[in-house]
Amino acid sequence: MKKILIVDDEPNILMTLEYTFKKKNYQVFIARDGQEALDLMNVEIPNVVILDIMMPEVDGYATLHAMKKNPSLQECRVIFLSAKNKESDIEKGLILGADAYVTKPFSIKKLLEKVENLLLG
Amino acid sequence: MNSVTLLIILILYLGFLFAIAQWAEKKSNNKWTNNAYIYTLSLAVYCTTWTYYGSIGVAANSGLNYLAIYLGPVMIIPAWILILKKIIRISRVNKISGIADFISLRYGNDRFLGALVTVICIVGILPYIALQLKAISETFHIVTQTADTIFFKDTTTYVAIALALFTSYYGTRYVDASEKRKGIVTAIAVESFLKLVFFLTIGIFVTFFAFDGFQDIFNQASLLENFSEKNSIGDFSKAINWFLLCILSLFAIFLLPRQFHVSIIENNREKHIKTAIWLFPLYLLLFNIFVYPIAWGGNVLFQANPVNADMYSLHIAQLFEHQWLVLLVFLGGFSAAISMIVVSTIALSTMLSNNLLIPYGLIGKLQSDKQEKNSNRIVRIRKIGIFSLIIIAYFIFRYFALDYSLVSIGLISFVIIAQLAPSFFGALFWKRGSAKGSIAGIIFGFLICFYTLLVPYAIGISTYENHFISEGLFGIEILKPFQLLGLDYLEPVPHALFWSLFVNFFIYYGVSISFKGNYRERNYAEMYVDIDKYISNHENAFIWKGKAYRADIENILKRFLGEERTTRALRIFNLKYNIEKDTTMADARLIKFSENLLTGHIGTASAKILIGSVAKEDQISLPEVLRILEESKENILLNKKLTETSNELQKLSVQLKEANETLLKKDKQKDDFLDTVTHELRTPITAIRASTELLYDDDEIPEDIKKQFLQNIITESDRLNRLIDQILDLEKFETGKQKIYFSENDISKTFEKVINPLKQLLTNKYIEVNTHFEIEDFKLLYDEERIIQVFTNLLSNAIKFCSGSNTKIDVFLHDKIEYVEIAVSNYGKLIPKEDLLVIFDKFYQSNNQNIKKPIGSGLGLAICKKIIEAHHGKIWAENTNEGVTLKFTLPKKN
């Protein structure tokens, strides 16, 4: 079973994503901010992380940065899911090492496709 | 007292003066060396041995005549405040180093005129210096009671040589002769002080110890023969004589090279004149109080066996066998002599080098590219100049001037120097005076002096009775040198003065108005007469047309000023006139500026020649000069206005820049705001979209989850709506469209209205809200609806922060007399200190712009701030020990 970690501070968004991936037979973990996500990843190594950028305390960029430093998380795929939709934001996310960047509001179908493609590739 | 003792004392005394000079040179900006008293005392170099010894002789032989020499200066000194100030200003801006420079620059840097003035000064002053040496020598012999011996055996020869060496070393410390010599001036001032004190000492001794006060001297003297005759002014012709002597000394105080030097060149501050105009006459008065008692006391004491009346002060001291008094009197006279010799030779040697030797020949020798070489040459010329002037003067005294009294030679000097008066005063007040007029006037004036004074005196030395004097040239009656054209009631000196100045003045005037001067004379006439107009930027008033390269001029300057000073001077020049650094051509201002810089070193005429050698100058006609001068007057005014305008523009541009920066900052804030707002708007839309998509695509969603998704959509839509409301609210406040409706309300009732709808929510979340109101039923003026908004926002913030065990919210109301303070506290996490102030800012972004606001999101707090400000209250956040408190105030008077 694939493990997915969803990091977002908006409970209503979390709820929809949790439902979606559970239905697709993922083992779903959720976190409300970057720090919580990093703590969790010390215990569980997910295959994919869906990461919001603007969050309280530790933001998405900082989370990804910390992940890159952790050797045990090198296999982990990361998708930024953010309302920051300027070209420059997307570029920055990819340069930092994210595997994909999806802007909010998003289509669940397309996000699902992206996640599945990543896991295949 | 023997010669060796006296010599040792002299050497000690000179050493003392030397030490003072050295000290003052080092402390040249010290208040001890740079003050009005030093300046005034240095002016007293006017009082030479003539005053110190000679006046006594005159008073003893001819009564009150000696006074005229001091009355002249006293009469004109009040006018110094105008005239001297003007001369000082002209000299300062043009870097003038002597009277020859002053006169020749005014008449268009005329080389011949400068040289002529120099020659006149040397001819006039050399015998005068000889006179001082004579006084030193005579007094030396009186004190040591030795006789004059042949040249090489006479001790005074060595005194003269020592003096020459000292002066030539000390007087030429600066190449730039317009530079101040604080050392010399301070030493002169000290000498002036000492000679006055020593003179007063002998005066008091004679009056109160040798005699029994003024009355006693008068009583005894009135018994002598000729007393009343000698002590009356006499008839009209005597009055004219007196008057002319006053005029003579009046000119002398301006024109004597040493007076010009101490009063103009060495003047540091114009305001020192203010002190000098009362203190200097006082000095002269003090000096003259005891002249008369000493003179007539001497006449009484020595009526049996007469001695030289000039030396009464020494003889009286010796008569009473007071060695120390003899010594003091001698040192006073010595001071008077050497201060005159030092200042005169410095002034003369500067003129000799800058106005005669350099422009007539030596300029060719100053072609070295090395500044030190040129400077050394100039200094060497001046050193040799000073040395030879003193030595020549010594020879004159040894071989020619032995027969005359101190005063008569002094007066001849004065008459010769007075020939400069028409040109000098014309330079200050008359724009039409020309070089030709000046030269002609001086030459003819001098010829008259020569005929009426020098020749008779020269002849008088060898044969006393002479046909030339008694019967006139070729026996022609009207050519009698002392009674020219039958003018027979004047004494020789006033007579010579009258005729020479008469001729001098009318020739100066006549030639000046008959022959036009060149444009440079006219130009300088303007700058001299109207110096106050041009003082701040006199370079602008200089007219010059032609072609010159800056590089050439720079090279010349470097030859005399050296690399560093030239670069610095040009940098200042560029700054002053706003000239680009890489300008290649020189303009009139630079020509004038450079001539000025050189003037101090090599004199005005040479400066013009040198600059002229690299500049191709176009001739300008006189009318054109006048037109340009007129224009430049307007230009100077215009320039002033332009500077003012440009200053204003500069101020405006600074303001514009500031405004621009503010705008840019605002623009950035606006961008940040938009970013935040769009992010805030997208978040609920994202949730709505995701929930809707799931509901639409998936028919198998369990009923409870379906309900939850639908609930999400409702909540998020409300949030979206609220956000839009808030944005509009904020916009209304910002554009001033939001109205506040004040009415009288009870704050606790209003709070009820807030808390009631929230009760269910609070119960669900197990949150307890406690109110602590200091006063109940309190009426206050406010817009209730808006204050409800504030309470709601603050409470929902507090609720958001309630988590875990922290389920308490406290609301306080304090009466603070002028206002009420309301506080909403919750417990738990604190707000970072740097965020406390900015959380109410709608543009607020934490340092890391990807971090959300610590307290929720949206614009709630920003709106609260606007509402409270509209009520003239304050709102802020505080961290307490246990959590965060948000506070606001409402004034009781609104």
Interface residues (C-beta under 8 A of the other chain):
Chain A: D9 E10 N12 I13 M15 T16 L17 Y19 T20 K23 I53 M54 M55 P56 E57 D59 G60 Y61 A83 K84 N85 K104 P105 F106 S107 I108 K109
Chain B: T678 H679 R682 T683 I685 T686 A687 I688 R689 A690 S691 E693 L694 D697 D698 I701 I705 Q708 F709 N712 T715 E716 N848 N850 I851 K852 P854
